[in-house]
Amino acid sequence: MQQTLRITEIFYSLQGETRTAGLPTVFVRLTGCPLRCNYCDTAYAFSGGEIQTLDAILEQVAQYRPRYVCVTGGEPLAQPNCIPLLQRLCDAGYDVSLETSGALDISATDRRVSRVLDLKTPGSGEVSRNRYDNIGELTANDQVKFVICSREDYDWAVSKLIEYRLEQRAGEVLFSPSHREVDARALADWIVSDNLPVRLQLQLHKILWNDEPGH
């Protein structure tokens, strides 16, 4: 029996976040997520979708002739067959990233994948779901993201940055203002004032396309 995944959408656009922001990327959005973050902008991926074989997914990705592929959700790791999908995408020669909530174990994922670990801040409503054991799995190929919803979230994120020395464990630490909750300029000023070893991340897709589905 062929391995399958439930897929919400596969599309080609510019990467809006992470270290490859601005680069043309194929997105493979898996269906389902065990979390319910207050700021979630992909609730349409919580249910529905279409069952597809890994062969069919790889065939669709190849049609775009991409360099970069991002596996996202929902929460991709909620489906066990995400692990072999990531391996097959790497084997096909793509530069692969995984966007994950950090609530599920990342240890089985292919180390060629740049894992973007989203540590949930208190403002997300899901801070209790963080699986801190994942931090020990990080390499210089990985990235850690904090979505900042308030000054309190910022202070919490700084405390985790210091506690876990995240800038030494991951290749990038990203601070992103929650859309319509924190002013990007204010977050930039806080980062500069505290001389943090982090990158301010703006969501390019929201600036360009107002976060319409399919972008």
N, C-alpha and C positions, 0 to 999 in steps of 0.2 A: 504493500500500500504506500502510495506517495505521501510525503509529508506536506501538510497544508497549513495555511494561516488565514485568519479572517482579516481582510484588508478593507479599509475605508476608502482610500484613494491612493493613486500613484500619479504624480505630476512633476513637471519640470519648471523650475523657476529660479530666482536668485535666492541663495541662502541669506536669511535675514539676521542671523545671530551667529555666535561662536567665532572661532578664529578664521573660519572660511567665509565670513560675511561678505556678501557682494559677488560671490562666485556662482556661476550657473551649476545647479545641483538637482538631481532627481530625488524626490521625497517619496518614501514608502511609508504611508501612515497606517499603522496597525490599529485594529478596533479593540476597544475595551480599556478600562482603567479602574483600579481599586481605590483611587484617591478622588477627592472632590475639592480641589483647591478653589478658594474664593475667587481668584482672578482667572480661572481657566478660560482659554479662548478656543478650545477645541472640544467642547461638550458634544458636538455632533459626532465625534468618534467614540463615544461611550458605548454605543450599540449599533446594530445593523451590520453594514459591511457585506462583503462577498467572500466566500471561501475560495481560495486559490492555491494551486500547487506551487511549490518553490520554483519548479521549472517555468511555470507561467509568469511568475513574478520576475524572474531573471530575464525572460524574453521581453517583457514590457520595458524593463529598465534599459536593456541593450538597444532598444529602438531609438533612444535619445542620444546614444553615443556619448554618455557623460564621463567626466573625470571624477566627479564627486557624487556620492550617494549618501543620503541621510535617512536612517530608519528611526521613525518617530511614532507618536501616538496621539492620544491615549498614553498607555504605558506599554511599550513594546515587549518588555520582559514578562508581562503577565501571560503571554503565550509562549510555551516552552520551545516551539519550533522557530522562534526568533533567533535562537542560538545557531542552529545550522544555516539559517538565512544569512546571518552576518558572515559566517565562514565562507559561504559560497560567493557572496559579493566580494569579499577580499580575494578569494582565489581567482575571480574573474578580472582582477587587476584594478578595481576601483579604489579610490580613497574614501573610506567608509567611516561615518560617524553614527553614534547611537545617542539619542536624547532620552534619558531615563530619569525618573523621579528620585532615585536613590533609596526608595523604600524596599526594593527587591535586590537580591544577591546578584552582583555583577561578576563574580569570580569565574564563571564558566564562559564568559564572552571572549572571543578571539582578541588577543592582545594587539593585533594589527588595527583594530577598531579604535578610533578616538571616542572614548565614552564621556559624554557630557552629563555630569552628575549634578542634578538640581537639588541642592540641599534646601529643604522647605523651611522658610522663615515662620515665625509666629503668626504674621499677618496672612499667611496662606491658609490657616486653619488646619493644617496637616503636619505641624512640626513634630508631633509625637510619632509620626510614621518614619522618620529618618532612620536609616540603618547605618549607623556609624562604622560598623565593621567594613563597609565598602571603602572607607578612606584608606585603609591599609592595602587595598588592591590597586590603588591609583599609580600610574606611571607618568612620565613626562609627556606621553602621547595623549593623556587625558585632560579634561577640563572640568572645573567646578563652577557652578552657577548659583548665584543667589538672586532671587527676585525680591526687590526691596519695596515694601508697601508703606513704610513710615520711618521716621527717625529711630524709633525703637527697633524696627527690623534691622536698620543699618548697624546700630550698636551691637545687636545680637550677632549679626554676620561678622563684624569685626572681632568679636570675642571668639567665634569659631575659627576664623582665619588664624588667630594667634594660638589658640589652644591646640590645633592640629597642624600648625605650620603648613598650611595648605599650599602656599606658593612654592614650597620645597617638594611637595608630593605630586603636584599636577603641573602640566605645562602652562596652563592659564587659569587664573581665577577671575571670574566675570561678575560684576555687579550690574544688575539691570533694573531700572526703575519700573515699577508696576504701572501699566498704562492707566493714565488718568488718576493715579493715587499719589505718586511722588513726582515732583518736577525734576526733569533730567538735569537741569542746570544746578539745582540744589544738591543733587547727588554728586555731580561733578565737583562742586565746591567742597563737599564733605571729604571726598576722596583725596583731593589736592591738599586740603588743610591737614589731614592726618597722614599724608605721605604714604598712602597704602600701596603695596605691590600688587595691585589689581587693575583690571581693564574695565572702563565704563563701557557698557554694552547697550546700544539702542536697537530697537527692533525695526530693522530696515523695511521689512515687509509691511509694517503698519504705516510707516512714513510714506511709502510709495503707493500702496494699494489699499490702505485703510483696512488691512487684514481681511480681505475678502477670501472665502474658501477657494482653494485651487491656486493660491499664491503663497 
